[in-house]
Amino acid sequence: MHIIPISRVVAYWAEIQPDAIALVHEDEKLDWKTLEQTTNQLARAYQALGVNQNDFVTIALPNGVEFFQASLAAWKLGATPQPVSAKLPKFELDQLIELAAPGLVVGVADEDYPNVTSVPVGYTKTVIKDHVLSAEQLPEATADSLKAMTSGGSTGRPKLIVSSIPAVWDIDGEMLEIHQQGAMLIPGPMYHNGPFMWGMSALFKGNTVVVTTRFDAEQTLSIIEQYRIDVVYMVPTMMQRIWKLPEDIRTKYDMSSLRALWHLASPCPEWLKDRFIEWLGADVIWELYGGTEGIGSTIINGTEWLAHRGSVGKPDESCEMKIVGENGERLPPNEIGELYMRPASGPGSTYRYVGADAKMLGDGWESLGDLGRIDEDGYLYLADRNTDMILSGGANIYPAEIEAAIDGYGPVRSSAVIGLPDEEMGNMVHAIVDAPGGISEQELLDYLKERLVRYKIPRTIEFVTQPLRDDAGKSRRKQLREDRL
């Protein structure tokens, strides 16, 4: 075990391998020595702007080297990175900034937030180019919270999931099949918890981390071959797009360096998992189930999965899990109910919400809204969501958040948002809209583009003429979905 503050991690690796490549994004490459120096300069610039210990630093940057530099600079000041989508509409970002009250917002124009300290995209290069600030190491600092991730809310407003774990790292610890000084590929958006944690974990262990602007199936295979990637993070939608490539393209790249392909964030069809196991080998395919809250998780690799098809694995030593019936009773093996988890470190030890309340059962048991069963051997099988949350392309989408945006449009009387099956995305967002006066689909979409990030905008819209909520204001999304299926 070798635990050091994250504020010292880059310096540690810069001492060992100063000229090795730390980060790659498109044509930009940064070695460890340069990463250490530039993040020291950037941290001093943030400090001069007023960032203090344990402040949130909202990072609204696209995937790239600057995203990593901004996060590392925050950690070096003992502050907490709080990533958000760089494409977030101002309406949604306004809510998050109000919720987080950050010490700094990175990646927005000054005129957009005159009452909040902010810097635009590209600010890092300006700081480095001017050479005004020292590149020497800063005093050691450790944030109380490792990260503060954002999530849509079941109430229609976003929430923050703030880690209760301090910003320190065990450089020698075994985690996620990530070895020291290897190579990791992140083709997903860094503002999501999965890509953020896989990418940062690899960096902290001295890996070369390659991040792409967006996912492209053939580019992913090309990068694995070019950089001898040994670990890659994916969601099943990415796997589907790779499998749909013509066979001669998919098989022309050398995948022999790959030790672990992780897939998570949404269910993987069994046929697709079978194909990847046949192609890359069962020992290469790994699946993790868990939540950003960190209250519990399971892990299973392809070899174990073949013996327990459909399972997401057993609870690890960090947590307990149980299946609960409608009356709160613990269900016997193989009966489907709601999944509750409890961290071994105790309730409240892994996270806290800002802007929401946890669903607690008592004695520290907590639910993320999943249904499932646990067999006699302790393996977990997920069945469905107990909430109305939609999983689309690995992203969690809360209907209430989209409905709140739709209902804000004058002519709309009520709306309901559901997920409908989609072969590639798992589910697509479908909106049912009650607008008695009549509106066009395009005018509603134009309105929503100003208020919702792109992946939350409904793929299909259905107009109806009857109210979609009862007298108590409740919408029966489950029934609406079943009717359309």
C-alpha positions, 0 to 999 in steps of 0.5 A: 500500500502506498497512499499519497495525496492526489495533489502529489501524484503527477509529481511522483510519476514525473520524477520516475518517468518525466519523458513518458507520455501521460496524456494523448488527445487527437494530435496533442501529447503531454509528457509527465514533466510537462503535465506537472509543470503546467498543472502547477501553473494552472493551480496558481492561476486558479488560486489567484482567482480565489479558489480555496481548500474544499471549494467546488471547481465546476469543469465544463470542458470537452474531452481533452488534455485541458479537462485533465489539467483543470481537474489536477489543478483543482486537486493541487489546491485541495479543491474538488473537481465537479465535471459537467457536460461542455454542451450543457444548455445555459438553463441547466448549467444555471441550476447546477451552478446555483446548487454547487456554489463553486469557487470557479467555473471553467469553460464558460464565457465571462459574459455568461456568468458575470456574478461567478468567477469563470474562465473560458475554454483555452484558458490553460494555454493562456496561463502557460504561454504567459510564463508569469506563474511559477511551475514549481511544486505547490504546498501539499493539499488534500480535498475532503471530497475526491469528486462531485459528480452531477446527475439528473434528478427524479424531482426534475432538478439536477443533483450533486453526488459528492464523494465522502472519500478524500482526495488521496490514492493508493498508487500500488493498490489493485483496482479495475485491472489497471496496472502501473505504467500501462495504457488506458483508452477512454472513448466516453465523455469524461463528465460521466462518473465511469469515464472520469474514474477509469481515466483518472485511476489509470493516470494516478497509476502512471498510465498513458491515458488516451481520450477521444473527443467522441466515440468512433468505432473504427478509431477505437480499434485503431487506437488500441493497436497504435498505443498498445492499449491494455484497458479500455472503458466502454458501454454496450452501445459502443460494443454494438457499434464496433460489432456492426463494423464490416468484419474485414475492418473489425478484424484487421486491427491488432487487439492482442495488447488488450487485457481488460475491456470493461463494460458498464452503465447499462445492460449488455445483451447476452448475444453481444457479450457472447460475440465479444467473448468469442472474439477477444477471449472470456478473460478480457471481458469485465463487467461492473455494476454499481452507482456513482454513490459508491454504496456497493458494486459487483464485478464479473469477468467473462469466464465467470459469466459463462458459468452464471449467464446474465449475472453481474457478479457477487457483491464485493467485500466493500458492501452488503446487498439484499433483495426486498419485497413490497413490505420491506421484507428480505426475499429468499433466493431467486425472488425478484424485488428491489435491490438494497445495498449497505457499504461496509464502512457504514451509511454516509461513508461514501457520498452525500447528495446536494439537492436530493435525498437518498432512498433509505430503508433503515439500518443503513440500507439504501436503494438506487432503484434497481430490481433484481434477484440473488441466487443461492450462490450469491450472484446478482441478476438485474431485472429492471428499474424500479424508478422511471429512469431511462438508460440510453447509451449508458447515460442515466436520464430522468423523465421528470427533468425532461418533463419539467422542461417540456411543461415550461413551454407555454402551449403544453398542458402536461407531458410524460417521458418514457423509454422505448426499446432501441437496438443500438442505444438500449432505450430511446427517449420518447415524449408524450405531449398534451398541448390542446392548442396544437404545436409543431414538433419542430418548435418544441424541439427548438425550445428544448435545445435551449434547455436540455443537453442533446442526449436528453432531448426526445428522439420521438414525440407523440402528441395527444389531446388528453391530460397525462396526469391525474388529480394528484399530479401523478403520471403513470409512466409504466402504464404509458410505456406498456401501452406503447410496447 
